[in-house]
Amino acid sequence: MQEIVLKKGAFLVADAHENTQRKGFWEFLQALKTDKLHTTQLILMGDIFDVLVGEIKASWEFAKPYINLLEELCDKMEIVYIEGNHDFNLSSLFKRVKIFSIKDQPIKAILHISKVKKEEIFLAHGDIFLNPFVQFILKQLRNHTLLSFLNIFNEFSKHIFFDKILIKQREKNLFYKIENFKNLAQKRYLKYGVSGIWVVEGHYHQNFILKEKEYKYFNLSTFAHKRSFFVVEYNQEIKFQEQKVSNV
């Protein structure tokens, strides 16, 4: 299992779903660049773009300024990018940002509470531990050969294929509540095989914390909704403090 050190004051951002009509994440990055916001560590929890795929050239055009700025921000902070189901095979697009693909997830994040005390958090986008059929489909969608063929087809068709995907993504409702999400959260937590350790995911967009008995599960809200991100704080216990770009 991959490990990182999770720093106090780290920013967690999930599901920005950035596109030509939604530019909140760009404003967030500009706030980091101009020091209106400050952190030493930025954790991107996946689905930061509606579509960004390493093999699909058409997806780079919109994302290129973001990629360049994220690389530039690495001068000021550590940036960890946990791939989602909308943004994957990204290692060829970044040099300095640390990329964690679906096969690397969950990531074990170590928090050094004091010189003698440390705690662990498990981080993942949220599209792991799904049913076998869905897992198979997701694996095929990340296949390099298939994506390379789709890229050729898309370029030949003058981006008709890619443009249809973008239109469909823009029509999706990102701001929904899942009924009985507590039950799903409990089931997801058990799949990690841990007890009393925080599991943090995106993907479901719920802004939901389950903290009782052996369960410690946090599902982040979608940044695209209210431009919310979360700051990791800890003294006696770990907390996730919500902030909004609009409040900066």
N, C-alpha and C positions, 0 to 999 in steps of 0.2 A: 504493500500500500504506500502511495506517495505521501510525503509529509511536508508541511510548511510550518513556519513559526507565524502565528497570528498575533499581530502587534496591538497593543492598547491604542484605541482611537482609530482602528482600521475602519474604512468605509465598505459596506456591502451594498451592491447594486444588482438588482435582478430584473430581467424582462422589460427592458426599455423599449424593445420593438421599434427601434428608430427607423424612420422612412422619410420620404420627401415631404410628407405632410405632418410629421411628428418630430420635432427637433429639440425636445427637452434634454436629451442626453448631451447634445452639443453644447447647450447652455451650461450644463453641469461641468463639462470638461473645460469650458472657458473660465468658469469660476475657480477651478483648480489651477489653471494656468496663471490667472491674475492674483492668486492667493486670497480671493474672497472666501474660498474654502481651503482648508489645509489638513492634510493627513500624510502619514509616512507610508501608508499601505492602502491600496485600492484593490478590492476583490470583486471582480465581475462574475456574476453567478449564472451567466448564460442567457441566450435570447436577447442580446443587447441590440441586435438588428433584426428586422423582419426577415431578411435573408442575407447571409454572408457565408459563402462556401468557397473553400480554397481553390477548387477546380473550375468554378463558374466565373469567368472573367466579367460578365455583365454585372455581377454582384459587387465587384471591386469599385466600380465607378463612383457610386454613392458613398461607399465606406472609406475610400482612400484618404480624404481629409481627416477622418476620425482615426484611422490607423496611424497616420503621420503624427497626429497630436498625441495619441497614446504613447507612441515611441518617444516623443519629445518629453512627455511627462515623467518618463522613467529616470530622467536626470534628478527629479525631485522626490520620487517615491517608488516603492516596489509595486508593480502591477501584476496581478494574477488574473488570468482569464480562464474560467471554467466553462468549457464549451457546452452549448445547449442543443436543442433539436432544430433550431433555426440558424445557428452559427457553428460550423464545425469544419474540421480539416484545415485549421487556421495556421498551423505552424509555419507554412511557407510564406505567410503574409506578415509575420512579426519576427523581429530579431531580438528585441529586448523584453517585450512582454512575455511572461511565463504562461505557456499554454498547457492546459490539462484537458485531454480528450475524454470521451465517455469511458474508455477502457481504463483510464487512470482514476476514475471516481468510484467510491467516495475518496476524498482527500482527508487525511488526518491533520488537523491544525492544532499545534501545540501552543498553549498560552502559558507564559511564565509569570505566574501570579506574584511570586517572590523568589528569592534565591533558593529556597528549599521546597517551594510548592509550585506545581504546574498542573494544568488541566488540559483535556482534549475536547475538541469539537470536530464533528464529521461534516464536511461540506460536499454538496453535490448539486447539480442543476435540478434534478428531480425526475429525469427520464431514465433512471436505472431501477432495477427490481420490478419491472413491469411484466405482464404475462408473456410467455415465450413467443407467441405469434407477433405481438407488438415489438418485442425486442428484435426478432428476426427482421421485420420490416425496417426498423431504424438502422440496423446493421447494414442492410442492403442500400439504404439511402446514403450511407457514408462510403460506399464502395468507390475506390479511386477510378477503376476502369469504367464503371457505369457513368460516373460523373463526368469523366473526360469525354465520353461519347456524347452525353447530353450537352456539354459545353460546345462541341463541334456543331451539333444540330441547332443549338440556340444561335450561334454566330451565323450559321448558314441561313437561318430563318429570320435574320435581322431582329433578334431578341423577342420574337413573338411568344415563345415558350416562357421566357423569364418574365416578361411583362404581364402575362396572364397570372402567374404565381403572385406577383406583387399586388395586383388588383385584388386577388382573393384574400391575401393577407391583410390588406387595408380594410376589408369589409368585416373582419373578425371582431367579435366582441371580446375585449380583453378584461372587462371590468365586471365580472360576474361572481356571485357567491355560490359555493358548492354546498348543497344541503348535507347535513351530517358530516361535515368535513372532519370533525373530531374522530370519527370512526376510521376514516381513511388515514388520518395522521397516526393513529395508534398502530394500524396495520403496517404503514410505511416504516414507522420507528422500529417495529419488531424485526423487519427484514434486515436492519443493520446489525442485529445481533449484539446490541449493547444495552446497558441499563444505567440510568443516572448520568448519562453523557449527552451533551447537546448534539442534536442533528439539525442542520440548517439546510433548507432547500428553497429553490425558486419554483418555476414551472407552473405551479397551480394558482399563483396570483392572489393568495387569500389573506395575507397579513394576519396570521393566526399563530398564537403561542399556546402550546400544551405543556403545562408544567405541573405534574402531579405524580405522586408515588415514584415509580421507576421511569416515567416518561419525561423527556425534555426535548421537545420538538418545536421548531420555529419555521414557519413557511412565510417567506417575505412577500410583501405586496409587489405588484407590478409597478416599476418606476414610471411606466407610461401613463398610469392613472393620475396620480397626484404628485409626480416627480419626487417620490419619497425614496430616501436611502436610509441606511441604518449604521449607526456608529457602535462599535464594540467597546463596551466599558466593563471594567471589573475591579472590585475592591474585595469584599467578602464573597460576592457572587457575580456571575457573568450576566450582563444586561445588554440589550440591543435597543439603543435609543433612536427613535425615528426622527429624521429631519427632512425638510423639504427645500428644494432649490429656491422656491418662491420666497422663503424666509431669509435668504442670504442677503 
